[in-house]
Protein backbone atom coordinates (compact mmCIF):
# COMPACT_ATOMS: atom_id res chain seq x y z
CA UNK A 1 0.00 0.00 0.00
CA UNK A 2 0.99 3.63 -0.52
CA UNK A 3 2.83 5.01 2.51
CA UNK A 4 1.64 8.23 4.09
CA UNK A 5 2.73 10.37 7.02
CA UNK A 6 0.21 12.15 9.24
CA UNK A 7 1.38 15.24 11.15
CA UNK A 8 -0.59 17.33 13.65
CA UNK A 9 -0.61 18.45 17.26
CA UNK A 10 -4.32 17.50 17.19
CA UNK A 11 -4.10 13.78 17.87
CA UNK A 12 -5.11 11.77 20.95
CA UNK A 13 -2.81 10.45 23.63
CA UNK A 14 -3.47 8.32 26.70
CA UNK A 15 -4.32 11.37 28.83
CA UNK A 16 -5.99 13.72 26.34
CA UNK A 17 -7.94 10.96 24.65
CA UNK A 18 -10.39 13.31 22.89
CA UNK A 19 -7.78 15.67 21.47
CA UNK A 20 -8.01 15.54 17.68
CA UNK A 21 -10.21 12.47 17.85
CA UNK A 22 -11.68 13.28 14.44
CA UNK A 23 -8.19 13.07 12.93
CA UNK A 24 -7.56 9.70 14.57
CA UNK A 25 -10.91 8.40 13.37
CA UNK A 26 -10.28 9.37 9.75
CA UNK A 27 -6.76 7.97 9.86
CA UNK A 28 -7.95 4.66 11.27
CA UNK A 29 -10.58 4.30 8.57
CA UNK A 30 -8.05 5.14 5.85
CA UNK A 31 -5.75 2.36 7.10
CA UNK A 32 -7.21 -0.25 4.76
CA UNK A 33 -6.12 1.86 1.76
CA UNK A 34 -2.91 3.54 2.93
CA UNK A 35 -0.16 2.78 5.40
CA UNK A 36 0.43 5.59 7.91
CA UNK A 37 2.91 6.69 10.52
CA UNK A 38 2.16 9.70 12.71
CA UNK A 39 4.23 12.57 14.06
CA UNK A 40 2.51 14.54 16.83
CA UNK A 41 4.31 17.83 17.60
CA UNK A 42 3.25 19.22 20.97
CA UNK A 43 4.25 22.82 21.79
CA UNK A 44 5.55 23.12 25.35
CA UNK A 45 7.70 25.43 27.42
CA UNK A 46 11.31 24.34 28.02
CA UNK A 47 10.79 23.57 31.71
CA UNK A 48 7.69 21.46 31.14
CA UNK A 49 8.39 17.75 31.39
CA UNK A 50 6.08 15.80 29.08
CA UNK A 51 5.78 12.06 28.71
CA UNK A 52 3.08 11.43 26.14
CA UNK A 53 1.92 7.91 25.38
CA UNK A 54 -0.35 6.77 22.59
CA UNK A 55 -3.68 5.10 23.14
CA UNK A 56 -3.98 1.44 22.19
CA UNK A 57 -6.41 2.47 19.43
CA UNK A 58 -3.67 4.40 17.57
CA UNK A 59 -0.73 2.07 18.29
CA UNK A 60 -0.97 0.74 14.71
CA UNK A 61 0.42 4.01 13.26
CA UNK A 62 3.16 4.27 15.90
CA UNK A 63 2.59 7.93 16.82
CA UNK A 64 5.73 9.76 17.85
CA UNK A 65 5.09 12.71 20.17
CA UNK A 66 7.54 15.54 19.68
CA UNK A 67 8.08 18.35 22.22
CA UNK A 68 8.30 21.64 20.32
CA UNK A 69 9.52 24.81 22.07
CA UNK A 70 7.29 27.84 21.66
CA UNK A 71 7.14 31.46 22.73
CA UNK A 72 3.96 32.65 24.42
CA UNK A 73 2.40 36.04 23.49
CA UNK A 74 5.01 36.94 20.85
CA UNK A 75 4.93 33.49 19.30
CA UNK A 76 3.68 34.64 15.91
CA UNK A 77 7.18 35.92 15.25
CA UNK A 78 8.90 32.60 15.83
CA UNK A 79 6.69 29.61 16.62
CA UNK A 80 6.35 28.47 13.00
CA UNK A 81 10.15 28.45 12.69
CA UNK A 82 10.49 26.43 15.90
CA UNK A 83 7.89 23.98 14.59
CA UNK A 84 9.72 23.79 11.26
CA UNK A 85 13.05 23.01 12.91
CA UNK A 86 11.56 20.17 14.98
CA UNK A 87 9.53 18.65 12.16
CA UNK A 88 12.30 18.88 9.58
CA UNK A 89 14.60 16.81 11.73
CA UNK A 90 11.88 14.25 12.56
CA UNK A 91 10.56 13.94 9.00
CA UNK A 92 14.02 13.49 7.49
CA UNK A 93 14.90 10.85 10.08
CA UNK A 94 11.65 8.96 9.63
CA UNK A 95 11.86 9.04 5.85
CA UNK A 96 15.23 7.30 5.96
CA UNK A 97 13.53 4.13 7.29
CA UNK A 98 9.90 4.60 6.26
CA UNK A 99 9.76 5.95 2.71
CA UNK A 100 6.46 7.82 2.99
CA UNK A 101 5.14 9.10 -0.34
CA UNK A 102 2.83 11.89 0.82
CA UNK A 103 2.01 13.88 3.95
CA UNK A 104 -1.39 14.62 5.46
CA UNK A 105 -1.17 17.49 7.95
CA UNK A 106 -3.91 18.97 10.13
CA UNK A 107 -3.90 22.52 11.60
CA UNK A 108 -2.58 25.19 9.24
CA UNK A 109 -0.46 27.20 11.68
CA UNK A 110 2.17 26.39 12.68
CA UNK A 111 1.90 22.68 11.83
CA UNK A 112 0.70 22.96 8.23
CA UNK A 113 3.09 25.76 7.35
CA UNK A 114 6.11 23.89 8.73
CA UNK A 115 5.12 20.62 7.03
CA UNK A 116 4.61 22.32 3.66
CA UNK A 117 8.10 23.81 3.86
CA UNK A 118 9.74 20.48 4.70
CA UNK A 119 7.69 18.54 2.14
CA UNK A 120 8.73 20.97 -0.59
CA UNK A 121 12.37 20.36 0.31
CA UNK A 122 11.76 16.60 0.14
CA UNK A 123 9.77 16.91 -3.12
CA UNK A 124 6.74 15.23 -1.54
CA UNK A 125 3.07 16.22 -1.93
CA UNK A 126 1.28 17.48 1.16
CA UNK A 127 -2.46 17.73 1.80
CA UNK A 128 -3.41 20.03 4.66
CA UNK A 129 -6.56 20.06 6.77
CA UNK A 130 -8.06 23.28 8.14
CA UNK A 131 -9.77 22.66 11.47
CA UNK A 132 -11.48 25.96 12.38
CA UNK A 133 -9.63 28.32 14.71
CA UNK A 134 -6.58 28.08 12.46
CA UNK A 135 -8.70 29.86 9.83
CA UNK A 136 -11.40 32.05 11.33
CA UNK A 137 -9.18 33.33 14.17
CA UNK A 138 -5.67 33.18 12.74
CA UNK A 139 -6.63 34.97 9.52
CA UNK A 140 -7.46 37.98 11.70
CA UNK A 141 -3.95 37.98 13.22
CA UNK A 142 -1.48 39.84 11.05
CA UNK A 143 1.50 37.74 12.08
CA UNK A 144 -0.24 34.46 11.31
CA UNK A 145 -2.44 35.33 8.35
CA UNK A 146 0.39 35.22 5.81
CA UNK A 147 1.62 31.88 7.14
CA UNK A 148 -1.85 30.35 6.96
CA UNK A 149 -2.09 31.40 3.30
CA UNK A 150 1.42 30.09 2.63
CA UNK A 151 0.47 26.73 4.17
CA UNK A 152 -2.44 26.43 1.74
CA UNK A 153 -0.33 27.59 -1.20
CA UNK A 154 2.33 25.03 -0.31
CA UNK A 155 -0.21 22.18 -0.35
CA UNK A 156 -1.39 20.31 -3.41
CA UNK A 157 -4.83 20.37 -1.77
CA UNK A 158 -6.42 21.67 1.41
CA UNK A 159 -9.43 20.11 3.12
CA UNK A 160 -11.79 22.32 5.08
CA UNK A 161 -14.33 20.85 7.45
CA UNK A 162 -16.96 23.40 6.49
CA UNK A 163 -17.77 25.47 3.44
CA UNK A 164 -17.56 28.66 5.53
CA UNK A 165 -13.88 27.89 6.27
CA UNK A 166 -13.30 27.33 2.57
CA UNK A 167 -14.78 30.73 1.72
CA UNK A 168 -12.61 32.45 4.33
CA UNK A 169 -9.47 30.96 2.78
CA UNK A 170 -10.57 31.93 -0.74
CA UNK A 171 -11.35 35.46 0.45
CA UNK A 172 -7.84 35.59 1.92
CA UNK A 173 -6.42 34.96 -1.55
CA UNK A 174 -6.04 31.17 -1.66
CA UNK A 175 -6.72 29.28 -4.89
CA UNK A 176 -10.32 28.03 -4.70
CA UNK A 177 -9.63 25.10 -7.04
CA UNK A 178 -7.23 23.57 -4.53
CA UNK A 179 -9.59 23.71 -1.52
CA UNK A 180 -12.25 21.07 -0.94
CA UNK A 181 -14.85 20.90 1.81
CA UNK A 182 -15.33 17.52 3.49
CA UNK A 183 -17.67 17.47 6.46
CA UNK A 184 -16.75 15.34 9.42
CA UNK A 185 -18.73 12.17 9.96
CA UNK A 186 -20.21 10.69 13.09
CA UNK A 187 -20.59 7.24 14.57
CA UNK A 188 -23.84 6.10 13.00
CA UNK A 189 -23.77 2.95 15.13
CA UNK A 190 -24.58 5.33 18.00
CA UNK A 191 -26.27 8.25 16.25
CA UNK A 192 -29.24 6.98 14.28
CA UNK A 193 -33.04 7.16 14.56
CA UNK A 194 -34.67 5.03 17.25
CA UNK A 195 -38.20 4.64 18.54
CA UNK A 196 -38.77 7.79 20.60
CA UNK A 197 -41.32 6.32 23.01
CA UNK A 198 -39.09 3.35 23.80
CA UNK A 199 -36.06 5.55 24.44
CA UNK A 200 -38.13 7.84 26.65
CA UNK A 201 -39.30 4.83 28.63
CA UNK A 202 -35.66 3.82 29.16
CA UNK A 203 -34.68 7.34 30.25
CA UNK A 204 -37.70 7.93 32.44
CA UNK A 205 -39.14 10.74 30.33
CA UNK A 206 -42.88 11.39 30.07
CA UNK A 207 -43.96 10.13 26.62
CA UNK A 208 -46.11 13.25 26.14
CA UNK A 209 -43.49 15.79 27.25
CA UNK A 210 -41.96 18.39 24.95
CA UNK A 211 -38.19 18.07 25.31
CA UNK A 212 -35.61 20.63 24.14
CA UNK A 213 -32.00 19.41 24.14
CA UNK A 214 -28.77 21.41 24.50
CA UNK A 215 -25.38 19.73 24.07
CA UNK A 216 -22.19 21.75 24.46
CA UNK A 217 -19.77 23.38 26.85
CA UNK A 218 -21.41 25.75 29.31
CA UNK A 219 -19.48 28.79 28.11
CA UNK A 220 -20.46 32.39 27.31
CA UNK A 221 -19.84 31.83 23.57
CA UNK A 222 -22.58 29.17 23.63
CA UNK A 223 -24.93 31.56 25.50
CA UNK A 224 -27.02 28.89 27.23
CA UNK A 225 -28.55 31.65 29.39
CA UNK A 226 -30.48 32.86 26.33
CA UNK A 227 -31.80 29.35 25.78
CA UNK A 228 -33.01 29.16 29.39
CA UNK A 229 -34.85 32.46 28.92
CA UNK A 230 -36.42 31.19 25.69
CA UNK A 231 -37.73 27.96 27.23
CA UNK A 232 -38.89 29.62 30.45
CA UNK A 233 -42.15 30.81 28.90
CA UNK A 234 -43.10 27.31 27.75
CA UNK A 235 -44.18 24.07 29.37
CA UNK A 236 -41.29 22.24 27.71
CA UNK A 237 -38.53 20.41 29.56
CA UNK A 238 -34.92 21.43 28.90
CA UNK A 239 -32.12 18.87 29.02
CA UNK A 240 -28.61 20.37 29.19
CA UNK A 241 -25.67 18.07 28.50
CA UNK A 242 -22.25 19.60 29.07
CA UNK A 243 -20.06 21.15 31.73
CA UNK A 244 -18.37 24.48 32.16
CA UNK A 245 -17.98 27.63 34.27
CA UNK A 246 -21.57 28.79 33.73
CA UNK A 247 -23.15 25.76 35.34
CA UNK A 248 -23.71 27.35 38.75
CA UNK A 249 -25.15 30.54 37.27
CA UNK A 250 -27.47 28.55 35.01
CA UNK A 251 -28.82 26.56 37.93
CA UNK A 252 -29.52 29.79 39.82
CA UNK A 253 -31.16 31.26 36.71
CA UNK A 254 -33.41 28.22 36.37
CA UNK A 255 -34.39 28.60 40.03
CA UNK A 256 -35.12 32.32 39.60
CA UNK A 257 -37.25 31.62 36.51
CA UNK A 258 -39.29 29.05 38.40
CA UNK A 259 -38.29 26.22 36.10
CA UNK A 260 -35.81 24.27 38.23
CA UNK A 261 -38.01 21.16 38.03
CA UNK A 262 -38.11 21.39 34.22
CA UNK A 263 -34.36 21.58 33.60
CA UNK A 264 -32.04 18.60 33.79
CA UNK A 265 -28.34 19.41 34.15
CA UNK A 266 -26.65 16.16 33.18
CA UNK A 267 -23.04 17.34 32.95
CA UNK A 268 -20.70 15.69 30.48
CA UNK A 269 -22.03 12.45 29.02
CA UNK A 270 -20.57 9.69 26.83
CA UNK A 271 -21.59 9.62 23.18
CA UNK A 272 -24.01 6.70 23.61
CA UNK A 273 -25.94 8.64 26.26
CA UNK A 274 -26.00 11.77 24.08
CA UNK A 275 -27.31 9.68 21.19
CA UNK A 276 -30.21 8.39 23.29
CA UNK A 277 -31.16 11.87 24.43
CA UNK A 278 -31.18 12.91 20.78
CA UNK A 279 -33.65 10.10 20.16
CA UNK A 280 -35.77 11.21 23.12
CA UNK A 281 -35.84 14.95 22.41
CA UNK A 282 -38.10 16.94 20.09
CA UNK A 283 -35.29 19.20 18.92
CA UNK A 284 -31.75 20.35 19.56
CA UNK A 285 -31.32 24.07 20.22
CA UNK A 286 -28.11 26.13 20.06
CA UNK A 287 -28.04 29.86 20.78
CA UNK A 288 -24.32 30.45 20.22
CA UNK A 289 -22.54 33.69 19.43
CA UNK A 290 -20.08 31.80 17.25
CA UNK A 291 -19.56 28.27 15.94
CA UNK A 292 -17.61 26.38 13.32
CA UNK A 293 -19.51 23.35 12.10
CA UNK A 294 -20.44 21.70 15.42
CA UNK A 295 -20.19 17.93 15.65
CA UNK A 296 -23.35 18.01 17.73
CA UNK A 297 -25.30 19.26 14.70
CA UNK A 298 -23.88 16.44 12.56
CA UNK A 299 -24.92 13.98 15.28
CA UNK A 300 -28.43 15.46 15.34
CA UNK A 301 -28.72 15.15 11.55
CA UNK A 302 -27.69 11.49 11.71
CA UNK A 303 -30.27 10.94 14.47
CA UNK A 304 -33.12 12.59 12.57
CA UNK A 305 -33.39 15.35 15.21
CA UNK A 306 -34.28 18.83 13.90
CA UNK A 307 -32.09 21.74 15.00
CA UNK A 308 -33.03 25.30 15.94
CA UNK A 309 -29.85 27.37 15.98
CA UNK A 310 -28.54 30.87 15.58
CA UNK A 311 -27.23 31.51 12.08
CA UNK A 312 -23.51 31.45 12.87
CA UNK A 313 -20.49 29.66 11.42
CA UNK A 314 -21.21 26.75 9.13
CA UNK A 315 -24.46 25.55 10.73
CA UNK A 316 -26.39 26.77 7.66
CA UNK A 317 -24.59 24.17 5.56
CA UNK A 318 -26.45 21.40 7.40
CA UNK A 319 -29.65 23.13 8.52
CA UNK A 320 -30.48 23.93 4.92
CA UNK A 321 -34.07 22.72 4.54
CA UNK A 322 -37.22 22.96 6.66
CA UNK A 323 -37.28 19.36 7.87
CA UNK A 324 -33.75 19.70 9.25
CA UNK A 325 -34.62 22.71 11.40
CA UNK A 326 -34.48 26.48 11.33
CA UNK A 327 -31.84 29.19 11.62
CA UNK A 328 -32.77 32.19 13.74
CA UNK A 329 -31.39 35.53 14.82
CA UNK A 330 -30.15 35.87 18.38
CA UNK A 331 -33.39 37.40 19.66
CA UNK A 332 -35.61 35.91 22.32
CA UNK A 333 -38.73 36.26 20.17
CA UNK A 334 -37.27 34.44 17.14
CA UNK A 335 -35.83 31.62 19.22
CA UNK A 336 -39.08 31.10 21.13
CA UNK A 337 -41.15 31.11 17.95
CA UNK A 338 -38.92 28.52 16.25
CA UNK A 339 -38.87 26.25 19.30
CA UNK A 340 -42.65 26.45 19.64
CA UNK A 341 -43.15 25.59 15.96
CA UNK A 342 -41.01 22.45 16.16
CA UNK A 343 -42.54 21.31 19.45
CA UNK A 344 -45.91 21.30 17.71
CA UNK A 345 -44.65 19.50 14.60
CA UNK A 346 -44.93 15.78 13.92
CA UNK A 347 -41.59 14.22 14.93
CA UNK A 348 -39.36 12.80 12.21
CA UNK A 349 -38.24 9.18 12.35
CA UNK A 350 -35.67 9.35 9.56
CA UNK A 351 -32.07 10.49 9.33
CA UNK A 352 -31.48 13.56 7.16
CA UNK A 353 -28.69 12.17 4.96
CA UNK A 354 -25.42 10.27 5.06
CA UNK A 355 -23.35 11.68 7.90
CA UNK A 356 -21.28 8.56 8.49
CA UNK A 357 -17.53 8.42 8.91
CA UNK A 358 -17.54 6.02 5.96
CA UNK A 359 -18.82 8.77 3.66
CA UNK A 360 -16.26 11.21 5.07
CA UNK A 361 -13.36 8.76 4.75
CA UNK A 362 -14.30 7.84 1.18
CA UNK A 363 -14.03 11.52 0.24
CA UNK A 364 -10.60 11.76 1.90
CA UNK A 365 -9.42 8.64 0.09
CA UNK A 366 -10.63 9.91 -3.27
CA UNK A 367 -8.83 13.22 -2.79
CA UNK A 368 -5.59 11.56 -1.68
CA UNK A 369 -5.75 9.15 -4.62
CA UNK A 370 -6.35 12.02 -7.05
CA UNK A 371 -3.38 13.84 -5.55
CA UNK A 372 -1.10 10.83 -5.97
CA UNK A 373 -2.31 10.13 -9.52
CA UNK A 374 -1.75 13.75 -10.53
CA UNK A 375 1.70 13.56 -9.00
CA UNK A 376 2.65 10.72 -11.36
CA UNK A 377 2.18 12.92 -14.41
CA UNK A 378 3.88 16.11 -13.22
Secondary structure, 3 states (H helix, E strand, C coil): CEEEEEECCCCCCCCCCCCCHHHHHHHHHHCCCEEEEEEEEEEECCCCCCCCCCCHHHHHHCCEEEEEECCCCCHHHCHHHHHHHHHHHHHHHHHHHCCCCEEEEECHHHHHHHHHHHHHHHCCEEEEEECCHHHHCHHHCHHHHHHHHHHHHCCCEEEECCHHHHHHHHHCCCCHHHEEECCCCECCCCCCCCCHHHHHHHHCCCCCCCEEEEECCCCHHHCHHHHHHHHHCCCCEEEEECCCCCHHHHHHHHHHCCCHHHEEEEECCCHHHHHHHHHHCCEEEECCCCCCCCHHHHHHHHHCCCEEEECCCCHHHCCCCHHHEEEECCCHHHHHHHHHHHHHCCCCCCCCCCCEHHHHHHHHHHHHHHHHHHHHCC
